[in-house]
């Protein structure tokens, strides 16, 4: 049964933290995989989950950096993973599957934003490849370990999906690259992935969600020049974050993905886009500050993207 794309009145909101949404929840014996779980929102997510008793596996492109950032946290292990390299994805998945463990929470948190035109793999546009195709291949390869009857897959998207739907005629931006529209396409893909995965996996008791974590100043902005962030009103000339821009703290930014992965309020639900620790409303035409665009939740486009992604990556846990 499909879940309505409307608020459920969770009682949480934009200022709720990852700690808040886990109050009273014991994750002892649970295992989470959090990509990019050593920086920004990912680090806050890892901290919150381990405090609640979960064990967290953090696959990281910069393993030494991850080990340093996570030093002193109990219940965390680090492995190598470059989402832009499908062989690296395969290697991580094979090592994890060989451990014989199962996954309760798969949080696809890692990503890049508004980078200069960059090509990875067989010439794929880096944002679409890293943010979407790498996670698509990872989840499909890890599928035998994703626990039936209760596991959740959480796809961290962004309000940036408002910038662009899927450019079906040129998904890899071979003509006229625009860093923000390319980011928008990748974030739309994150939502469509969750929509179709939920459709495929719900009968196994595995549910999928996508979400906007909120605006947060983290290393995700590393590709943006200071001048652009000043012009957008995000920081001042001295590099200080401007609160009027509406930024959340990292702990607040991590809340929605932690809530998506663990909240009993979402039991029996899936395939929807969340924001501010609740199911989001459909976006109103002309409004770009909240809600989810119809192009990101369209089941036909979700199925089409799944087929394309399986063709490009050569991986599909649900078919030949």
N, C-alpha and C positions, 0 to 999 in steps of 0.2 A: 504494500500500500504506500503510495507516494505521500511525502510530508508537505504540508502547505507552507509556502514561502511567506510566512507571517509571524510576527512576534508571539511568543508564548508567555511573556511576563515572568521572566526568570527571577526577578528581584535583584539582579546584578546590573551593572551599567558601565559607562565609559571610564569611571574612576576606580572600578573594582580591580584588585590585583590578583595575580596567580595564587597567592597565599589565600586570599579571600574565597576564591571559588573552590578551593580544596579543603576548606574548613569542615571537619567532621568526616572526611573521606580518607580511608586507610588503603593505601596501595601496596601494602606488604605482599610480596610474592608476585607482583606484576612486573612485566618487562616492557620498556618503551625503547623504540629507536627514534632518535631525534637528529635529523640531518642538520648540520650547522649548529649543533647544540653546545657550542663553546664560545659564541659571540652574540652580542646584542640580545634579541628576543630569545634566541635559542639557548643562550646561557641561563637566562632567567627561567626558562621552561625546565631545563635540566635541574636547576636548583630546587624549583618548586616540587617537581616529581620525586626527587630523592628525599626531600624533607617529609613527604607523605609516605615514604617507605618503598617506592619503586626502585628497581634497578634500571639504569639508563645506558644504552649503547649509543655512542656518539661517533658516527662516521664523519671523518674530517679530511678536507683537501690539504690542510696544513696541520699534520699530525702533531708536530712538536709544539706549535702554538696552542693547539687544543689541550694537550697534556699539561701545559703550563697554566692555562686558564682554569682548568678543572682540578688542579692539584688541591688536595685536602678535602674534596667532596667524596664522601663514602658512596659506594654503590654505582660508580660510573666506570665505564671502560671505553677506550678510544680505539678506533680502527681507521684505516685509510680508505678514502673514497673521493674521487673526482667525478662529479655528476656530468661534466662535459666530456667524459671519456667512457664509452660503453664497456670497454674491457675492464676498467677500474670498477664499474658498477657490477659487472659479472663476478670479478674477483671477490669483492666484499660480500656479495650475496652467497657465493659458494662457501666462503669461510664461515659465515653465520649459519647457514643451513647445516654445515658439518658439525656444528656445536650441538645440534639436536634440540635447541631451545625453541620456544614459541613466543610470538609477539602479541602483546595485548593492545599496545598503542603505537601506531606508526605515524609520526608527525613529520611531514615533508616541509621543513622550515627553511632550509638553505635556499639562497637565491642571489641573483645580481640584479642591479637596477640601473637603467639609463646609461649603459656603458657605451663607449665609442664602438663603431662597427667592428665586430670581432667574429671570426669564424672558428669553429671547432669541428672535430670529427671530419666528416666528408664535405665540409664547407657549410655546415649548418650555422644559422645565426645564433650567436651565443646565448642570448636571453631565452629564446624559445627552447634551445637545446638543453641548457642548464636547468632552468626553472621548471620546464615541463617534461621534455623527453627523458632526461636523466632520472627524474622521479618516476615517470611512467615505467621505465625499464626496471628500476629498483623495486617498486612494489610488485610488479609482475614476477620478477625473479624470486622475491621473498615470499610469494604467495603461499607456498607449502607450509611456511612457518607462521602465517598469520592466523591466530587462534579463532576457530569457528565458535559461534555461539556467544559473541560478546566483544570481539576485537573491533577497534575503530581505526580508520585511516583518515588523517587530518591533512588537508592540502591548504597550505598557507598562501592565500591569494593576496589581493589588495584592492582598495578602491581604485587603484590604477587601471583595473579592468575596464573602467569607463572610457579610457582613452582609445580603445580599439577592440573590435571583435576579431575573429580569425580571418586573416587575409588568405582565403582559400586559393587564390590565383598566384600567391607569392608568399608563402609562409616564412621563407627564409630571407626575405628582404633582399633579393638580388638586384632590385631597382629602387632608388629613392629612399635609402635608409633614414628613418627618424627614430632616435633613441627612445623617446617617450611613447610613441605609438608601438614600437617593438616591445617595450616593457608591457604596455597595455594588452597586446596580443598574448604575451606569455602568461599574464595574470588571468586573462579570460580562459586560457587553456587550463590553468590550475582549477578553476571552478568546473569547467566542463568535464575534466577528469573525474572529479568527485561525483558529479551527477551520474555519469555512466557506470563508474565502479560500484556505486551504491545499487544501481539497477541490477548489475551482474551478481553482486555478492550478498544482497539482503537475504536471499533464501538460505544462505549458509550462516546467517546471524552476524555477518560482518557489515558494519555501516560506515559510510564515508561522508565527510563534511568538508566544505571549503569556508574560508573566512577572510575578513579584513581585520588585521590586528589593531589598526589605528595608525596615526602618524606618530612616529618616534624617531628621534635622531640616534642612529646607530651606525656601525660600519657599513651598512647597506648603502649609505650615501657616498662611499669612497670615490666613486667615479665622477662626482659632481664638483665642478670648480667652486671655490668659495664665492666668487662673484655671482654665480647663478643662485646659490642658496641665499645670499644677501638680497638679490633682486626678487626672489620669491617670498621674502619676508620670514624665512626660517631662522636666520641668525643675523646678528649685527656685525659691524665691521671688525669687531674684536673676536668674533667666533662664538659669542654667547647665544644660546638658544632663546628665541623670543616666544615666551608663553602665549601671547595673543594669537600665535599661529595655530594653537590648539593641539600641541604635541602632548602625548602621554609619556609617562616614565616607562622605562623598560619593563618594570614589574606589572604596570597596567597594560602595556602592549602584549605581554605574554598571556594575559588572563584569558582571552577568548580561545586561543588554541588549547590551553590547558582545560578549560571548561568543555570544549568540543570533545576532547579525548576522554574525559573522566566523568562528566556530570550525569547523574541518574535522571536528571530532568530531560535528557535527550534519549532515554531508552525507547526503543521502538521507532525512532526517527532516523532520517538520513537523507542524503542527496540534496541538501540545502546549503545556502550561503549564510554565514553568521557575521554579526558585527556587534561590538560592545556587549559581549556575553549574552546574546539573544539571537534568535533567528531574525534576519533582516527582512524588511519590507521590499517589494519590488520598487525599483527606481522610478521616479516621476520624470517624464520627459523634461529636459532642460535643467534638471537638478543633478549636480555632480558631487554632492557632499555626503550622500547617504544612499543606501539601498543597492540592489543588484540589478544590473542590466538584463533585459530579456535574452540578449544574445549569449549570455554566460550560463543560462539555465535551460536553454532549449534542448530537449532530449534528442532531437534529430541531429543537431549540430554536435552534441556530445557523442553520439554514436559514430558520426562521421569522423570526428577527431580521434576517437579510439582506433578506428580502422586505419587511419593514416599513421598514427603513432606506432601501431603494431607493425605496419609495413616498413616504416623508417628504422625502427629499432630491432626488428626481427624477433620480438618477444611478445607473447600473448598467452597469459595463463588460462584464458577462457576459450581458446580456440586454436585451430591449426595455425 
